[in-house]
Amino acid sequence: HMFLDVLLGLLWATLTSFVFDVPLTPWWLFLGVLFAFLPDTDFWIELLKRGTVGGKKLGAHRVLTHIPFLFVIPTILLFIYGGPALGTLFILGVYGHFLHDATGMGYGYRLLYPFSPYFYKFFSDKDGSIRYTREHFLVRWTKKEVEALHEKHGNDDWLQDDIRYHREHWRELLLQIIILLLVITLFYHILT
C-alpha cells in the first residue's frame, strides 16, 4: 500500500492545487503524501514497540490511529487556521487512506470507533478474502475475531518477506520510483 499512499497523496495535492489555485510546490506535494500516510502512524508505533508489524498477533497497526473520528478535530482546525485548500488536502489524504484500507488485504479497521467497537471492511468474506459481490459489501468483526484471524492466517515474517521481495526485485522498485518522480515533475511543470 505504500506506493498507493504516495500516489494518492500526489494526486490529492495536484487536484487541490488546481481547484484552489495553490502553487504546486514540492512542499504542497510533500503535505499531500504526509496526510495520506497519517493513519499509518500506528504502523511505526507497532514496529518500534514489537520490532515487527502484524503477523500472528494483532498489534497497534490498524488499531491506534486507524480511527476516522480521531481526525475530525484536526480537520476542523486545518480548515479554520489553514484555509479550505489545506483542509481539503487533509481530508482527501487521511480519508482517502481510510477508504483504500477498508478494501483489499487485511481485516479492516474500527471505522465507527468510538461509537462501535467492530472492525469493518468492504468486499470481504469473514475470513478476510476479497469478494466483490453484493453479499460481501460490508463485513464486521469483533476484536477477538480479528485476533483469531491473525493467529490463523498471520505471517510473523511478512515484513521481512516484503523487504526481501523488494531487495530481490529492486529493478522494478527503481523503475516505479523513476516513474513516480517523472509523474511529479510532469504535474509540477504542467500546473506551474
N, C-alpha and C positions, 0 to 999 in steps of 0.2 A: 503493500500500500504506500510505501514511501514516495515512489515516483508519482503515484496518483495524487497524493497530497501536494507535492511540488507543482505538478501540472495544474491542479485546480487552483492553488494559490496564485500562480502566474495568470491563469485565466481570469480569476476574480479581480486581480489588480489591473489587468488590461481593460476589462469590462468597466470597472468603476472609474478608471482614468478617462475612458471615452465618454461615459454617461455624465460624469460630474465635472468634466473638463479639468481634471487634475493632471499635472505633468507626469508622464510615465517614466519615473526615475528609478534607478537601482534601489533606492530606499523604499519607494512605493511597492516595487516588486518583492523586496525582502519582507515588508509588512504582510503582503498577501500570503506568502509562503509561511511566515511565522504564525499568522492567525489560523491557517489550515492545519498546522501542527499542534496548536494549543491543547486540544483534547487529549493528545498523546503524552502529555506531561506525566501521566501515571505510568507510562511505559518506562520512562527514565527513573522514576521513583522505585519501581519494582526491580529494575536492573541494578540500581545501586544497593538496594536492600538485600536482594537474594542472589545477585550475581548472574541471574538469568531472568527470562520473562516467559510466562505461560508454562507449557509443558503439562505435566500431570497434576499440577496444583494451580488453583485459582488464586492469583496474587492480586496486586494492586491494579494491573493493567485492565482497562475497560471497567474499572470499579470506582476509583477515586475521582478522576476528572472527566470521565465519560458520562457526565450528568448534564444534559442540556440546560436545566434550570439554574445550574451554577453560573452560567454565563449571561443570565438576564440582566443583572445589575451592571456588570461591566459594559454590556451593550448599551444600556441607557446612558451610562456615564460617557461613553465614547461619542454617542450622538450629541449629548449636551455640550461636552467640552472639546470634542474633536471635530464635530460637524457631521453632516449627513454622508459625505464621501467616506470618511474613516469608519463611521458607524456601520455603513452598508458593507464595506470591505470586511469588517469584523464579523458581521452576521454571515456573509457568504462563506468566509473561510471556516469559521467554527462550525456553523450548522451544516455546511456542505460536507465537512468531515463526518459529522454525525450521520448524515444521510448515507454516505457510502459505507460507514461501519455498520449500518443496520441491514446491510445486504452482504452477500459473499461469504467469506470464511469467518469462522468464529461462532460464538453463541450470543451475539448481540451485546447489549448493554442496558443499563437501567434507564430507559428512555423517559419514564414518567416519575422518577425519583425526585422528591421525597413523598410524592402522592401515591406511588405504587412501588413495592419492593422488587417487582419482577424484572427479569431481563427480557428484552424484546428483540426480535429480528424479523425482517420481511423475507418472504420467498424461501422458506426453510421448512424442513420437517423437524420433528422433536429430537432427532439425532444430530442436527446441525448441518445436514446436507442441503445443498441448494436445490430448490424445487420451484420452478417458475409456473406454478398453477394457481388457480383461484383458491383452491382448498388450502394452499400453503401461504396465503398472502401475509399472514401475521402469526407468529408463534411466540409463546412466552414460556419462561422457565423460572422456577424458584432458584434461589441461591444454591440450595442443596442439589438440585437437578444439574445446574451448571458445574458444580464441583464434581458430581458423579461423571459428567461427560468429559471433563478434563482428566479425571482419573482413568477413564476407559479409553479415550482416544488421544490424549495428550502425548506429545513427543518432548521429553525433557531436553533433548538436544536440538530442537528446531532452530534456535537462534544460531548455534554453531553450524548446523547444517545449511542454513540460509547464507551465512558468511562464507562457508566453504564453497557453496554453489557459485556465489559471486566471484570468489577467487578463481575458480575453475573456468568461469565464463566472463573473464574480465574484458574481453574484446567487445562482447555485447553490451556490457555495462558502460564501457568507454564510448561506444557508439551512441548509447542512449544519452549520456552526458553531453556529448558533442551536439546531438540533435536538440537537446534541451537548451544549450547555450545559443545555438543558431536561432531557435524559436524566440528566445528572449531578445536577442539582437534584432531580429526581424520586427517583432512587435514594437520595440523601442524606436526603431527608425521609421516605421510606418506612422506611428502616432505622435512623433515629435517633429 
